[in-house]
Amino acid sequence: MNKREGDGVPRKNTDAVQERDGSANSSSPVIAAFKVFQQELDTKHDKYERLVKLSRDVTIESKRTIFLLHRVTSVTDPEAILKEAEVKLEGVRQKIGQIAEELRGEDIHQFHRAFTPGIQEFVEAVSFLHYIQHRSLISLEEINARLVFMRAEKGSAEDLPPGAQVLTFQVTPSDYLLGVADLTGELMRMCISSVGNGDIDTPFQLSQFLRQIHDGFSFIGNTGPYEVSKKLHTLRQSLGKVEDACYALKVRGSEIPKHMLADVFSSRSALIDPEEGVI
Amino acid sequence: LFCLLSGDGVPRKNTDAVQERDGSANSSSPVIAAFKVFQQELDTKHDKYERLVKLSRDVTIESKRTIFLLHRVTSVTDPEAILKEAEVKLEGVRQKIGQIAEELRGEDIHQFHRAFTPGIQEFVEAVSFLHYIQHRSLISLEEINARLVFMRAEKGSAEDLPPGAQVLTFQVTPSDYLLGVADLTGELMRMCISSVGNGDIDTPFQLSQFLRQIHDGFSFIGNTGPYEVSKKLHTLRQSLGKVEDACYALKVRGSEIPKHMLADVFSSRSALIDPEEGVI
């Protein structure tokens, strides 16, 4: 909230002196113009606040979906978890529909910072589910194709031209990028937990997949949004952890029984010295 | 912290996971059952925290708008209308705090304090600002808390509850009160400068004394209070300095400058630095 809030517009002292001399507030055209500004600004700030609240709800529900999805590595039947995740994401989709409704007819860039955290978290959750199901990266077009909302108004559907009944929400390329960068952290976590469960295929798949994503981000370099550089650094660390896991599996895999693999990862000092015997 | 503690993401020991992979049903293990209970508790707690954050944001926004409204009293001939409107706004804020109190019923307040503390500090700032404008004094913590008493209005069940359960109170903590008063000093400084610009030469001197007393109080607390106090004390010193510079300009230059030019003196502060400099 800055000082440009409608209720606190600073006035020139000459105007104030005239006012003190008894002229009514409402007669001056300058005061009238400022009252209009006050309305506009209050309306804009209220909408921004509603979008922030919706974005927080989207973030929380997306995060819970991601935590749910992490459990697929440790149960025999992942189908139930995937179904539950899809239900949760449908709820998130509805919230994004409300965001789209608020943004109808507005300049999206004025409100982008209100909803960008929620949208990035949503991209992360959707791409995580997509990877678990298809072992591939969901594209931005696929995400946007699902964010199409029909406007359901009772009794007025026939009055509107067909185009006005459809509301779309477009995830921006930069939000998509940042969401995918966060996805890599979750994939690293999934890799480590799958090793602990004795799954020795997933880490190698993930290693290749993360390597491709990392190369893509390096290709972008510093031409993207500024948050990308920090996320690229985190991505390198995640990639390093996944590749260390694959190294441990390959080099030590034949030596260690599966149910002891988790212990190898919990004491990483065992991996540093190649001459060290198996503990 | 939120993501690590959420019920949905509790990490399990690998031995448990291995047993599970061997086919035992999830629901049979007492450990799993216990964790499901933890999941419920944590999700409920986090949902309540989030509701409190949203209420606190509403309290903050409405309190800030009240403060902006109150700044206008220095420049209108009839402040009564503004004061009435401010009281209406603050009554709305009071209702929101009633909702916060309802959420906190039966809960450990300290687990949720960080959710609503920004809103409460902003509310203290707004209420004390209104009180100063009306009474030229600092509202006390007891007075603020006395107004935060809410009657529980439930249809048809009022007779079933013991009388004590129908009343809900919200207690502003002393640290929230302190921090709200510290923010108040910034608003008072702003009011001082704008009142000078409007030709009011009494208010700055009153404010100078008042802020000096508040400053001395905070210095008395020193570093025994909440850690945010030290930063606010620094800001308070700057505010006090600006107010005292305004009083200096009025006293030393007041006889020389016509009232309607006072604002120009304050907009170019370099004129105040050199006493030998003539009036521009």
Interface residues (C-beta under 8 A of the other chain):
Chain A: M1 E5 D7 G8 P10 R11 N13 T14 A16 V17 E19 R20 G22 N25 D42 H45 E49 V52 K53 R56 I60 K63 R64 I66 F67 L68 H70 S74 V75 T76 G196 N197 G198 H259 A262
Chain B: F2 C3 S6 D8 G9 R12 N14 A17 V18 E20 R21 G23 N26 D43 H46 E50 V53 K54 R57 T60 I61 K64 R65 I67 F68 L69 H71 R72 S75 V76 T77 S194 G197 N198 G199 H260 A263
